């Protein structure tokens, strides 16, 4: 299964590896969806502008609105396993679910900066990057977040880890940051 999301609440799904796509519109008018994440059992979450969070239980064929928060934009989401997930966005917003996206609770990020990207290497270890060189980490599944101090104020737009220790964050002005110790 392949799923892509974008402008005007469009969701594209493919069941043939991307050869053909079916389009659906989730009804959020001129707002965009910024990211989508699935667990191994077909549960999925998509998030976007206006704090919209939608969930699916069938690989993106049917979607239901969970919540929206006017004035907030969500930029990334990761389902860590079949029940736990994290969504991040503007104003340092972090939302966590422990019931496959049915309910979401806000967690303190310790920063007002826009948060662009989240990546978990296992159920406990996760990293978020964002504006102003923001890097925050968790070792307890996203319950608490600890700032990491860097020598850059550049926007960091994406983070990815190969394993629990080796990761890369990238951003504007050509910033590439690497860690080998988690």
Residue pairs with C-beta under 8 A, 6 or more apart in sequence:
1 13
1 14
1 15
1 38
1 42
1 59
1 60
2 13
2 14
2 17
2 18
2 21
3 11
3 12
3 13
3 14
3 36
3 38
3 44
3 46
3 59
3 60
4 11
4 12
4 21
4 36
5 11
5 12
5 33
5 34
5 35
5 36
5 46
5 48
6 12
6 32
6 33
7 30
7 32
7 33
8 25
8 28
8 29
8 30
8 31
8 32
9 25
9 26
9 27
9 28
9 29
9 31
9 32
9 33
9 48
9 52
10 23
10 24
10 25
10 26
10 33
11 23
11 24
11 25
11 26
11 33
11 36
11 46
11 60
11 63
12 21
12 22
12 23
12 24
13 21
13 22
13 24
13 59
13 60
13 61
14 20
14 21
14 22
15 59
24 63
26 33
26 46
26 52
26 54
26 63
26 65
28 48
28 49
28 50
28 52
28 68
31 48
31 49
31 50
31 52
32 48
32 49
33 46
33 47
33 48
33 49
33 52
33 54
34 47
34 48
34 49
34 73
34 74
34 75
34 76
35 46
35 47
35 48
35 74
35 75
35 76
35 77
36 44
36 45
36 46
36 47
36 60
36 77
37 44
37 45
37 46
37 77
37 78
37 79
37 85
38 44
38 59
38 60
38 79
39 79
39 81
39 82
39 83
39 100
40 82
41 82
42 56
42 57
42 58
42 59
43 55
43 56
43 57
43 79
43 82
43 100
43 101
44 55
44 56
44 57
44 59
44 60
44 79
45 53
45 54
45 55
45 56
45 77
45 79
45 85
45 87
45 97
45 101
46 52
46 53
46 54
46 56
46 63
46 77
47 53
47 54
47 74
47 75
47 76
47 77
47 87
47 89
48 73
48 74
49 73
49 74
50 68
50 69
50 70
50 72
50 73
51 67
51 68
51 69
51 70
51 71
51 72
51 73
51 74
51 89
51 93
52 65
52 67
52 68
52 74
53 65
53 66
53 67
53 68
53 74
53 77
53 87
53 95
53 101
53 104
54 63
54 64
54 65
54 66
55 63
55 64
55 66
55 100
55 101
55 102
56 62
56 63
56 64
57 100
66 101
66 102
66 103
66 104
67 104
72 89
72 90
72 91
72 93
73 89
73 90
74 87
74 88
74 89
74 90
74 93
74 95
75 88
75 89
75 90
75 114
75 115
75 116
75 117
76 87
76 88
76 89
76 115
76 116
76 117
76 118
77 85
77 86
77 87
77 88
77 118
78 85
78 86
78 118
78 119
78 120
78 126
79 85
79 100
79 101
80 86
80 120
80 122
80 123
80 126
80 141
80 142
81 123
82 100
83 97
83 98
83 99
83 100
84 96
84 97
84 98
84 123
84 141
84 142
85 96
85 97
85 100
85 101
86 94
86 95
86 96
86 97
86 118
86 120
86 126
86 128
86 142
87 93
87 94
87 95
87 96
87 97
87 104
87 118
88 94
88 95
88 109
88 115
88 116
88 117
88 118
88 128
88 130
89 114
89 115
90 114
90 115
91 112
91 114
92 109
92 110
92 111
92 112
92 113
92 114
92 115
92 130
93 106
93 109
93 115
94 106
94 107
94 108
94 109
94 115
94 128
94 142
94 145
95 104
95 105
95 106
95 107
96 104
96 105
96 106
96 107
96 142
96 143
97 103
97 104
97 105
107 142
107 143
107 144
107 145
108 144
108 145
109 115
109 128
109 136
109 145
110 136
110 145
110 146
110 147
111 130
111 132
111 134
111 136
111 147
113 130
113 131
113 132
113 134
114 130
114 131
115 128
115 129
115 130
115 131
115 134
116 129
116 130
116 131
116 155
116 156
116 157
116 158
117 128
117 129
117 130
117 156
117 157
117 158
117 159
117 169
118 126
118 127
118 128
118 159
119 126
119 127
119 128
119 159
119 160
119 161
119 167
120 126
120 127
120 142
121 161
121 163
121 164
121 167
122 164
123 141
124 138
124 139
124 140
124 141
125 137
125 138
125 139
125 164
125 182
126 137
126 138
126 141
126 142
127 135
127 136
127 137
127 138
127 159
127 161
127 167
127 169
128 134
128 135
128 136
128 137
128 145
128 159
129 135
129 156
129 157
129 158
129 159
129 169
129 171
130 155
130 156
131 155
131 156
132 153
132 155
133 150
133 152
133 153
133 154
133 155
133 156
134 147
134 156
135 147
135 148
135 150
135 156
135 159
135 169
135 177
136 145
136 146
136 147
136 148
137 145
137 146
137 148
137 182
138 144
138 145
138 146
139 146
150 177
152 175
152 177
154 171
154 172
154 173
154 175
155 171
155 172
155 175
156 169
156 170
156 171
156 175
156 177
157 170
157 171
157 172
158 169
158 170
158 171
159 167
159 168
159 169
159 170
160 167
160 168
161 167
161 168
164 182
165 179
165 180
165 181
165 182
166 178
166 179
166 180
167 178
167 179
167 182
168 176
168 177
168 178
168 179
169 175
169 176
169 177
170 176
170 177
